[in-house]
């Protein structure tokens, strides 16, 4: 085990954020459709997990 206090969710969000910073297409997709952006970086999120990007879009 690592001493990293981050949860798996936080590590995934950080990874996606870094990828979005590197690629403008992913950054644009992240704003429109977070789940599709996640798929573009090669990570499949289980159903029901919301990212910090999609939470702000909820009514």
Secondary structure, 3 states (H helix, E strand, C coil): CCCCCCCHHHHHHHHHHHHHHHCHHHHHHHHHCHHHHHHHCCCCCCCCCCCHHHHCCCC
